[in-house]
Amino acid sequence: MNFANFVDFAAREVPVSPALSDATELISYSKLSEMTDAAANALCSLGVGPNDRVAICLQNRLEFLSIHLGAMKRGAVPVPINTQFNDEQIRHVLTTSDISVIVTNRRFEAVATSVETAITTDGSVGYNYHTLLAEAVNEYEVYPRRNDDIAAVMYTSGTTGQPKGVRHTHGNLVANATALIKCVGLTRKTVGLTVCQCFHVVGLNVTTTPLIRVMAENRLLPEWDPETVLTTIEDHSVTYTFFTPSMIIDLLDYDDVDRYDLSSLSVVGVGGAPMPKQRFDDAERVLGCPVLEGYGMTETTPLAAFNQLRSNTRKRGSVGPPAKEVIDLRIEDPETGALVDQGEKGELLWHGDTVTPGYERQRNNTDAFVERAGVRWLRSGDIGWRDDDGNLYIVDRREDMFTTGCANVYPRVIEDVLYELDHVSEAAIIDARDDLRGAIVTAIIMRSRETLTGEQVRAVCEEYLEPHEIPQRVEFVDKIPKTATGKTDRIALREAFGTTNS
């Protein structure tokens, strides 16, 4: 079934209920249905057909979702583009997905002019988006799609190479949204807040599509700003939102956070990067509700594991159990492919309803998927283990692991210890390179007080870590760089601190 049908279902069931808002207006589900119908007709008038790719390079706005869902109604495939990509990365997306239509604004007119048909929300290049919708008929019969038809293409962040175009089917979207509704207890009365960008799988499929599926309200913010987020929660009685760990840390460090009434919140999700378990108590105290950590990838739409709101087995440091309704987990030795025992570390492999069928042009499919006993599994590249209660723990990315001497170093293990220290706001571990000593364990730390010293850091690490894990170098910084999706930018850190003198 075409996922865009859920917009029309809501328009029939709750026509006047609030659906979406951005900085300009709040629209009902009836209005959203009309806008997406008009968008579908506008695309049709421009020659867009079923399965054609429609690129969208915009921040969180009503225009983004009206064209995204309108493209789906047409049977076309929306391709959101990260607005933090440079021109080279954007052109890579346009080429890899064979884009013939792009919807964007003046900021990206340099790349928009390279596409056959450009639509801009400010009329700077090509067709004016608002004029197209105003002239289009606002009734459209949703193009029929099967569950295994491609619904959208989401690109990875491109932090370790060129971005990869991950295909999501209509079935992926339905399974992901339905399971998340259950995990966090969403209802029609939920008031959601989407501050993660919808060009990323978190903003689109952890808040936005589940909220549409359950016919609830969703408030969009165009960018991250702690004051605006807190004001929105207070003014609009937001009950559910999802943050990255860096966003939660920003809120905890915001001087005036206690002045805001956040009592409407019933649950907050966190993910996209490891959440320091030492900050959970502070987060739940400040936000006044359970903070549930989850795990997923662009390739799992993204739901793979999530702590359940009503579960009594939640444990700090765990991303929760696998979402068994939609996905299966296999943990195996990354070298041999053999299953590991319960409690042992291995690479996470996923199979199920939220797992992508593959990548654009089938690039990377060979490396990403393996067959085990006739079943096709997605290799995550993440190392983790499961406890006796079935809770999953993420150790680190396999690619972030490095070796000192003959021993493996997992950065997250060391980072968890660093967060035990007072006055450590954020921390990251990288491997600096030394011509004589090889890999040097290097700690990059944001501190809230300058009294914290490298000697104190090493002393705590000596108490809790193995000798090969103790940082040999400690650097204090004002800010730790982040990727567009809120993850620690280890590439930038290696460029800044990746070499050392003996």
Backbone torsions as a table, in degrees:
resi	resn	phi	psi	omega
1	MET	NA	139.6	177.2
2	ASN	-65.7	123.8	-176.9
3	PHE	-60.6	-29.2	-178.3
4	ALA	-63.1	-15.7	175.3
5	ASN	-57.6	-29.0	-177.0
6	PHE	-63.9	-27.0	175.2
7	VAL	-63.6	-46.0	-179.0
8	ASP	-71.6	-34.4	174.9
9	PHE	-57.5	-46.5	-179.0
10	ALA	-65.4	-37.3	179.7
11	ALA	-63.0	-31.2	177.5
12	ARG	-80.7	-39.0	-175.6
13	GLU	-79.7	-44.0	-175.5
14	VAL	-134.8	63.3	-170.3
15	PRO	-58.3	-36.2	-175.8
16	VAL	-96.4	-1.8	179.5
17	SER	-68.6	144.2	179.0
18	PRO	-65.0	136.3	-179.0
19	ALA	-110.1	-61.3	-174.9
20	LEU	-137.4	149.1	170.8
21	SER	-143.2	152.2	169.3
22	ASP	-131.1	-157.7	-176.4
23	ALA	-70.3	-11.7	-174.3
24	THR	-104.9	-39.9	-175.6
25	GLU	-159.8	164.4	174.7
26	LEU	-114.3	128.5	-179.4
27	ILE	-119.3	153.6	178.2
28	SER	-85.2	172.5	177.1
29	TYR	-67.6	-31.8	175.8
30	SER	-62.5	-44.4	179.1
31	LYS	-67.2	-39.5	177.8
32	LEU	-61.2	-40.7	178.0
33	SER	-61.5	-43.7	179.8
34	GLU	-65.5	-42.1	-179.2
35	MET	-64.3	-42.0	-179.0
36	THR	-72.1	-32.5	173.2
37	ASP	-62.8	-45.9	179.2
38	ALA	-62.3	-39.6	178.6
39	ALA	-63.5	-41.2	178.5
40	ALA	-62.4	-43.8	178.5
41	ASN	-65.6	-38.6	178.6
42	ALA	-62.9	-44.5	178.5
43	LEU	-63.4	-40.6	179.1
44	CYS	-60.9	-40.7	-179.5
45	SER	-65.9	-22.7	179.1
46	LEU	-92.6	6.0	176.8
47	GLY	89.8	11.1	177.9
48	VAL	-76.1	127.6	-179.1
49	GLY	-115.9	176.2	176.8
50	PRO	-54.9	137.7	178.5
51	ASN	76.9	-8.1	174.0
52	ASP	-66.0	146.6	-179.8
53	ARG	-91.8	132.7	178.9
54	VAL	-120.5	111.0	-179.3
55	ALA	-79.7	142.6	178.3
56	ILE	-130.2	114.4	-179.1
57	CYS	-120.1	80.8	-176.8
58	LEU	-144.4	157.4	170.6
59	GLN	-79.6	-177.4	-179.3
60	ASN	-64.0	106.0	179.3
61	ARG	-148.6	163.1	176.0
62	LEU	-60.5	-34.7	179.2
63	GLU	-60.4	-38.5	179.4
64	PHE	-57.7	-53.4	-173.8
65	LEU	-76.0	-29.5	177.6
66	SER	-67.2	-38.6	178.8
67	ILE	-78.6	-33.3	178.1
68	HIS	-62.0	-51.1	-179.1
69	LEU	-74.4	-31.7	176.6
70	GLY	-65.3	-39.2	175.9
71	ALA	-61.7	-41.9	177.2
72	MET	-60.7	-43.8	179.0
73	LYS	-58.6	-35.9	178.4
74	ARG	-71.8	-13.7	-174.7
75	GLY	89.5	2.1	176.5
76	ALA	-81.7	177.8	-174.7
77	VAL	-120.3	107.2	176.4
78	PRO	-69.2	142.0	179.7
79	VAL	-128.0	90.1	177.8
80	PRO	-64.6	141.4	179.9
81	ILE	-118.8	131.9	178.4
82	ASN	-60.6	120.6	-177.7
83	THR	-72.4	-4.7	174.9
84	GLN	-96.6	-1.3	174.5
85	PHE	-66.1	147.5	172.4
86	ASN	-82.4	174.0	-175.8
87	ASP	-59.5	-37.1	-179.8
88	GLU	-64.1	-43.7	179.5
89	GLN	-66.1	-39.9	178.9
90	ILE	-63.4	-43.5	179.4
91	ARG	-64.8	-32.1	174.9
92	HIS	-61.8	-43.1	177.3
93	VAL	-63.3	-47.1	-177.6
94	LEU	-59.8	-38.4	-179.2
95	THR	-75.5	-46.5	-175.2
96	THR	-63.9	-36.3	-178.9
97	SER	-97.0	8.1	178.1
98	ASP	52.2	52.8	-177.3
99	ILE	-74.8	130.2	174.4
100	SER	-114.3	-13.7	178.8
101	VAL	-133.6	133.3	175.9
102	ILE	-129.6	139.6	175.4
103	VAL	-114.5	118.9	-174.8
104	THR	-155.7	-154.2	178.8
105	ASN	-144.7	-171.9	-173.9
106	ARG	-56.0	-33.0	-176.4
107	ARG	-58.3	-29.8	-175.2
108	PHE	-116.1	27.2	-176.5
109	GLU	-65.4	-25.0	-179.9
110	ALA	-62.4	-38.6	178.1
111	VAL	-88.4	-27.7	-179.5
112	ALA	-62.6	-34.3	-178.7
113	THR	-70.1	-13.4	178.9
114	SER	-87.9	-3.1	-179.4
115	VAL	-100.7	145.4	-177.0
116	GLU	-54.1	-45.7	-179.4
117	THR	-128.1	118.8	178.2
118	ALA	-110.0	137.2	174.4
119	ILE	-125.3	129.2	-179.4
120	THR	-125.1	142.8	-177.9
121	THR	-73.7	-17.3	178.1
122	ASP	-110.4	6.1	177.8
123	GLY	71.4	16.0	-175.2
124	SER	-73.3	-32.2	-179.0
125	VAL	-139.1	137.8	173.3
126	GLY	65.2	-140.8	-177.6
127	TYR	-78.3	145.7	173.9
128	ASN	-84.9	122.1	-175.4
129	TYR	-57.2	-46.1	-175.4
130	HIS	-68.9	-34.6	176.2
131	THR	-66.2	-42.6	178.5
132	LEU	-58.2	-45.7	-178.1
133	LEU	-69.6	-36.8	-179.6
134	ALA	-65.3	-32.2	-178.2
135	GLU	-88.1	-11.3	-176.1
136	ALA	-88.6	151.8	173.9
137	VAL	-69.6	136.1	-177.8
138	ASN	-98.6	36.0	170.0
139	GLU	-132.0	133.7	-177.5
140	TYR	-153.8	136.3	176.6
141	GLU	-88.8	118.9	-175.2
142	VAL	-56.5	132.1	-179.9
143	TYR	-68.5	130.6	-177.2
144	PRO	-68.2	134.7	176.9
145	ARG	-133.8	146.0	175.3
146	ARG	-90.4	165.0	-178.1
147	ASN	-60.4	-30.5	-177.8
148	ASP	-93.2	5.5	173.6
149	ASP	-77.5	150.1	-178.3
150	ILE	-73.9	128.6	-179.3
151	ALA	-100.0	-38.1	-176.6
152	ALA	-158.7	161.2	173.9
153	VAL	-124.6	120.9	178.8
154	MET	-110.5	132.3	-179.7
155	TYR	-94.8	140.0	176.6
156	THR	-68.9	170.8	-171.2
157	SER	-71.1	-19.7	177.7
158	GLY	73.5	25.3	-178.3
159	THR	-79.8	-17.0	-179.4
160	THR	-120.9	23.1	-178.1
161	GLY	150.1	-166.9	178.5
162	GLN	-65.8	142.4	177.1
163	PRO	-57.3	144.0	179.5
164	LYS	-107.7	133.2	-179.6
165	GLY	-85.3	107.8	-175.9
166	VAL	-94.6	123.7	-179.8
167	ARG	-84.7	131.4	173.3
168	HIS	-115.2	131.4	177.5
169	THR	-88.1	166.5	174.1
170	HIS	-61.8	-36.0	176.8
171	GLY	-64.8	-39.6	175.0
172	ASN	-56.2	-47.3	-176.1
173	LEU	-64.8	-42.8	179.8
174	VAL	-64.9	-45.7	-179.4
175	ALA	-63.2	-44.6	-179.2
176	ASN	-62.5	-48.6	-178.0
177	ALA	-64.5	-44.1	-177.6
178	THR	-63.2	-42.7	-179.2
179	ALA	-69.8	-38.8	178.6
180	LEU	-66.4	-35.6	176.2
181	ILE	-56.5	-41.9	179.5
182	LYS	-71.2	-42.8	-176.3
183	CYS	-58.6	-44.9	-174.1
184	VAL	-107.5	4.4	172.8
185	GLY	71.9	40.6	179.4
186	LEU	-73.8	144.5	175.5
187	THR	-139.2	177.5	177.0
188	ARG	-62.0	-23.0	-179.0
189	LYS	-84.4	-6.3	179.3
190	THR	-63.1	139.9	169.8
191	VAL	-115.4	111.1	-174.9
192	GLY	-97.6	157.3	175.2
193	LEU	-128.0	123.9	176.9
194	THR	-111.3	106.9	177.7
195	VAL	-111.5	-22.9	169.8
196	CYS	-69.1	140.5	-174.0
197	GLN	-67.1	141.4	-179.0
198	CYS	-74.8	-9.0	171.8
199	PHE	-75.0	-6.1	177.2
200	HIS	-112.0	152.7	-174.4
201	VAL	-61.5	-27.4	179.8
202	VAL	-68.9	-53.5	-179.7
203	GLY	-62.8	-34.8	-176.8
204	LEU	-81.7	-43.0	-168.9
205	ASN	-115.7	0.4	172.8
206	VAL	-101.0	-29.4	175.3
207	THR	-114.3	-56.9	-165.7
208	THR	-64.7	-57.5	-176.6
209	THR	-68.0	-36.9	173.6
210	PRO	-62.5	-36.8	179.2
211	LEU	-67.7	-36.9	174.2
212	ILE	-65.5	-43.0	-178.6
213	ARG	-59.2	-35.8	-177.2
214	VAL	-96.0	1.9	176.6
215	MET	65.3	41.4	-178.4
216	ALA	-107.7	177.0	-177.3
217	GLU	-89.4	142.3	-179.8
218	ASN	-135.5	123.2	178.0
219	ARG	-104.0	122.2	-176.8
220	LEU	-96.5	135.4	171.6
221	LEU	-115.8	137.9	-173.7
222	PRO	-76.3	-19.0	-178.7
223	GLU	-158.8	165.9	-179.1
224	TRP	-81.5	125.4	174.9
225	ASP	-154.0	113.9	-175.2
226	PRO	-54.2	-43.1	-178.7
227	GLU	-63.4	-44.1	179.8
228	THR	-65.3	-40.3	178.6
229	VAL	-61.4	-49.0	-178.5
230	LEU	-64.2	-40.4	178.2
231	THR	-63.9	-41.1	179.6
232	THR	-64.4	-43.2	178.3
233	ILE	-59.9	-45.8	-178.2
234	GLU	-68.2	-48.1	-173.1
235	ASP	-71.2	-30.2	-173.9
236	HIS	-114.9	12.0	176.0
237	SER	51.8	49.9	178.7
238	VAL	-63.1	134.6	-179.5
239	THR	-107.0	-22.6	-175.8
240	TYR	-144.1	135.2	171.4
241	THR	-153.4	174.4	-178.7
242	PHE	-137.0	129.9	-179.3
243	PHE	-121.4	157.1	165.2
244	THR	-83.3	161.1	178.2
245	PRO	-56.6	-38.1	-179.5
246	SER	-65.2	-32.3	176.4
247	MET	-66.6	-44.0	179.5
248	ILE	-62.9	-41.5	178.6
249	ILE	-62.8	-40.0	175.9
250	ASP	-59.2	-42.4	179.7
251	LEU	-65.9	-42.1	-179.7
252	LEU	-63.9	-32.2	-178.7
253	ASP	-89.3	-3.5	-178.7
254	TYR	-75.3	123.6	-170.1
255	ASP	-58.9	-36.4	-172.8
256	ASP	-100.6	16.7	-173.8
257	VAL	-59.2	-34.0	-176.9
258	ASP	-72.7	-8.6	178.9
259	ARG	-80.1	-13.8	-174.0
260	TYR	-95.8	144.6	176.8
261	ASP	-89.1	106.7	-178.7
262	LEU	-109.6	19.8	-172.8
263	SER	-67.9	-16.1	178.6
264	SER	-70.8	-24.1	-176.9
265	LEU	-62.9	130.8	175.7
266	SER	-109.3	-24.5	178.0
267	VAL	-162.0	143.1	174.8
268	VAL	-129.0	130.1	175.2
269	GLY	-94.9	155.8	177.3
270	VAL	-143.1	141.4	179.7
271	GLY	174.7	-165.4	-176.3
272	GLY	90.2	-19.1	177.4
273	ALA	-164.4	162.4	179.4
274	PRO	-63.0	132.6	176.6
275	MET	-93.2	122.2	177.1
276	PRO	-58.0	119.8	-174.3
277	LYS	-65.3	-20.9	179.5
278	GLN	-71.5	-13.7	-177.5
279	ARG	-98.3	-2.4	-176.5
280	PHE	-64.2	-45.0	-178.5
281	ASP	-60.9	-43.5	178.7
282	ASP	-63.8	-41.0	-178.8
283	ALA	-63.9	-44.9	-179.0
284	GLU	-69.8	-30.8	176.6
285	ARG	-68.3	-46.1	-177.1
286	VAL	-70.5	-43.5	-177.0
287	LEU	-82.5	-20.3	174.6
288	GLY	73.2	26.5	-179.0
289	CYS	-158.7	168.3	176.3
290	PRO	-62.7	139.1	174.1
291	VAL	-111.4	113.9	-173.0
292	LEU	-104.9	121.9	178.1
293	GLU	-89.3	140.7	177.2
294	GLY	-131.8	175.0	-179.4
295	TYR	-141.0	140.7	174.8
296	GLY	-173.0	179.7	179.7
297	MET	-137.1	162.8	170.9
298	THR	-54.2	-36.0	-178.3
299	GLU	-72.3	-10.0	176.3
300	THR	-115.0	17.7	167.6
301	THR	75.7	-7.3	13.6
302	PRO	-114.7	6.3	-168.1
303	LEU	-64.0	124.2	172.1
304	ALA	-131.3	-46.0	177.6
305	ALA	-143.7	148.7	-178.1
306	PHE	-160.4	136.7	171.6
307	ASN	-67.8	136.1	-176.7
308	GLN	-87.9	138.2	-178.2
309	LEU	-59.5	-39.9	-174.5
310	ARG	-98.2	12.4	-178.3
311	SER	-82.9	144.5	175.5
312	ASN	-103.6	13.4	-179.4
313	THR	-113.7	17.0	178.7
314	ARG	-63.9	138.3	-179.8
315	LYS	-132.6	137.3	177.7
316	ARG	-59.5	135.3	179.0
317	GLY	92.3	-11.5	178.8
318	SER	-99.6	144.8	175.4
319	VAL	-89.4	10.7	178.1
320	GLY	91.1	-179.3	178.5
321	PRO	-80.0	157.9	171.9
322	PRO	-58.1	147.1	179.8
323	ALA	-77.7	84.3	-169.2
324	LYS	-61.4	-23.7	179.8
325	GLU	-64.1	-25.4	-172.3
326	VAL	-128.2	-10.1	-171.5
327	ILE	-153.0	149.4	175.6
328	ASP	-115.1	150.1	-178.6
329	LEU	-118.8	136.7	171.7
330	ARG	-125.9	132.3	176.9
331	ILE	-115.8	120.9	-174.4
332	GLU	-134.6	160.7	174.6
333	ASP	-63.3	122.8	-175.1
334	PRO	-67.2	-17.2	-179.6
335	GLU	-92.3	-42.0	-173.7
336	THR	-100.5	-22.0	-176.2
337	GLY	82.3	2.0	-179.8
338	ALA	-80.4	145.3	175.8
339	LEU	-60.1	141.5	175.0
340	VAL	-97.2	161.2	178.8
341	ASP	-75.7	159.7	176.6
342	GLN	-54.0	131.8	178.6
343	GLY	91.0	-11.6	179.2
344	GLU	-93.6	150.8	-178.9
345	LYS	-79.7	144.4	175.9
346	GLY	-167.0	177.3	178.3
347	GLU	-80.0	139.4	180.0
348	LEU	-85.3	128.4	174.7
349	LEU	-120.0	142.3	-173.3
350	TRP	-127.5	144.3	177.1
351	HIS	-146.4	131.0	177.2
352	GLY	156.9	-165.0	-170.0
353	ASP	-71.2	-22.3	179.8
354	THR	-97.1	-1.5	-176.6
355	VAL	-81.9	131.2	179.1
356	THR	-57.3	146.9	172.3
357	PRO	-75.6	-14.1	178.7
358	GLY	151.1	-167.6	-173.5
359	TYR	-107.7	163.5	175.6
360	GLU	-57.9	136.4	-178.7
361	ARG	57.6	16.3	180.0
362	GLN	60.2	19.4	174.8
363	ARG	-65.5	141.1	177.1
364	ASN	72.6	-4.3	-178.2
365	ASN	-60.3	-39.6	-176.4
366	THR	-61.5	-42.4	-178.8
367	ASP	-78.7	-27.7	-171.8
368	ALA	-84.0	-25.9	-174.6
369	PHE	-119.8	143.2	175.0
370	VAL	-133.5	158.2	177.6
371	GLU	-109.3	132.0	177.2
372	ARG	-130.3	114.4	178.8
373	ALA	52.7	43.0	176.1
374	GLY	81.7	3.0	179.9
375	VAL	-110.7	134.6	-179.9
376	ARG	-88.3	122.9	-176.8
377	TRP	-117.9	143.7	173.7
378	LEU	-88.6	125.8	174.8
379	ARG	-83.5	124.7	-175.4
380	SER	-84.8	-29.3	-171.4
381	GLY	80.4	2.0	178.6
382	ASP	-100.7	142.7	176.7
383	ILE	-102.3	132.3	-179.6
384	GLY	-158.9	-177.8	178.0
385	TRP	-152.8	164.4	-176.8
386	ARG	-125.1	138.2	-179.6
387	ASP	-89.1	-177.1	-175.0
388	ASP	-67.1	-21.1	178.0
389	ASP	-89.4	0.8	179.0
390	GLY	88.7	3.2	178.6
391	ASN	-75.3	140.9	-176.5
392	LEU	-100.4	138.8	177.8
393	TYR	-124.1	130.0	179.0
394	ILE	-94.6	124.0	179.5
395	VAL	-85.5	-51.4	-179.5
396	ASP	178.9	171.3	169.3
397	ARG	-73.0	138.1	177.4
398	ARG	-59.0	-36.1	-177.7
399	GLU	-72.9	-20.3	178.8
400	ASP	-86.5	-17.4	176.5
401	MET	-64.7	142.7	173.7
402	PHE	-140.6	169.6	-173.9
403	THR	-116.8	132.0	171.3
404	THR	-116.5	117.7	-173.3
405	GLY	66.6	-118.0	179.5
406	CYS	-114.4	13.1	-174.2
407	ALA	-116.8	143.8	178.2
408	ASN	-82.3	141.5	176.4
409	VAL	-118.7	124.0	175.6
410	TYR	-105.3	110.6	-175.8
411	PRO	-50.9	-40.0	-174.4
412	ARG	-64.3	-33.7	179.0
413	VAL	-59.2	-43.3	180.0
414	ILE	-71.7	-40.3	-179.6
415	GLU	-60.8	-37.9	178.1
416	ASP	-60.4	-37.1	177.8
417	VAL	-69.9	-40.4	-179.7
418	LEU	-60.8	-34.6	-179.8
419	TYR	-70.8	-11.9	174.5
420	GLU	-72.6	-19.1	-178.0
421	LEU	-77.2	138.4	171.3
422	ASP	-63.4	145.3	174.4
423	HIS	74.8	10.5	171.1
424	VAL	-94.5	111.0	179.2
425	SER	-83.1	-46.7	177.2
426	GLU	-145.2	155.3	-179.1
427	ALA	-149.2	149.7	176.7
428	ALA	-147.5	144.2	178.2
429	ILE	-113.8	131.2	173.8
430	ILE	-132.3	169.0	175.6
431	ASP	-103.8	104.3	171.4
432	ALA	-77.4	156.2	-176.2
433	ARG	-110.8	133.6	177.5
434	ASP	-125.4	132.5	-175.8
435	ASP	-60.9	-30.3	-177.6
436	LEU	-95.5	-40.0	-173.0
437	ARG	-100.0	-7.0	-179.1
438	GLY	78.9	-135.1	-178.0
439	ALA	-73.9	131.0	178.9
440	ILE	-114.1	121.2	177.9
441	VAL	-67.6	116.2	-174.2
442	THR	-120.4	125.4	179.0
443	ALA	-99.5	125.7	175.4
444	ILE	-108.5	121.1	-170.2
445	ILE	-130.1	133.4	164.7
446	MET	-94.6	124.7	-178.0
447	ARG	-118.6	147.1	179.5
448	SER	-87.7	-15.0	176.0
449	ARG	-138.8	138.0	-177.5
450	GLU	-73.9	-5.3	179.4
451	THR	-72.5	-17.5	176.9
452	LEU	-71.1	128.5	-175.7
453	THR	-117.2	163.7	176.7
454	GLY	-62.7	-34.2	179.0
455	GLU	-64.5	-39.7	177.5
456	GLN	-65.8	-39.8	178.3
457	VAL	-60.5	-48.1	-178.3
458	ARG	-66.4	-34.8	-179.6
459	ALA	-62.7	-43.3	178.7
460	VAL	-66.8	-40.2	179.8
461	CYS	-65.2	-36.2	178.2
462	GLU	-64.3	-28.3	-178.9
463	GLU	-76.4	-34.0	-170.8
464	TYR	-112.8	-12.7	-172.5
465	LEU	-117.7	163.1	174.0
466	GLU	-71.7	155.3	-177.1
467	PRO	-54.0	-38.2	-177.2
468	HIS	-74.9	-9.5	-179.5
469	GLU	-95.8	-11.7	-175.9
470	ILE	-70.4	126.1	-179.8
471	PRO	-58.6	129.3	175.8
472	GLN	-89.9	-12.0	-178.3
473	ARG	-143.2	134.5	179.1
474	VAL	-126.3	125.8	178.8
475	GLU	-122.0	133.8	177.2
476	PHE	-103.5	134.0	-176.5
477	VAL	-132.2	161.6	177.2
478	ASP	-80.7	-26.7	-177.1
479	LYS	-154.3	139.9	174.4
480	ILE	-99.7	122.9	-175.2
481	PRO	-64.2	146.9	-179.8
482	LYS	-123.0	152.8	171.6
483	THR	-79.0	176.7	-179.6
484	ALA	-63.4	-19.6	-178.3
485	THR	-102.8	12.8	173.7
486	GLY	85.4	8.6	178.6
487	LYS	-89.3	154.2	175.2
488	THR	-60.0	128.3	-179.2
489	ASP	-87.0	87.5	-176.4
490	ARG	-70.0	-26.4	176.9
491	ILE	-64.0	-46.2	178.3
492	ALA	-63.2	-38.5	178.8
493	LEU	-66.8	-38.6	178.6
494	ARG	-67.7	-33.8	177.0
495	GLU	-65.6	-35.0	-177.5
496	ALA	-84.5	-36.4	-172.9
497	PHE	-127.5	14.2	-169.6
498	GLY	-77.5	-6.6	176.8
499	THR	-127.8	154.4	179.7
500	THR	-145.2	159.3	177.9
501	ASN	-97.4	137.7	179.9
502	SER	-68.6	NA	NA
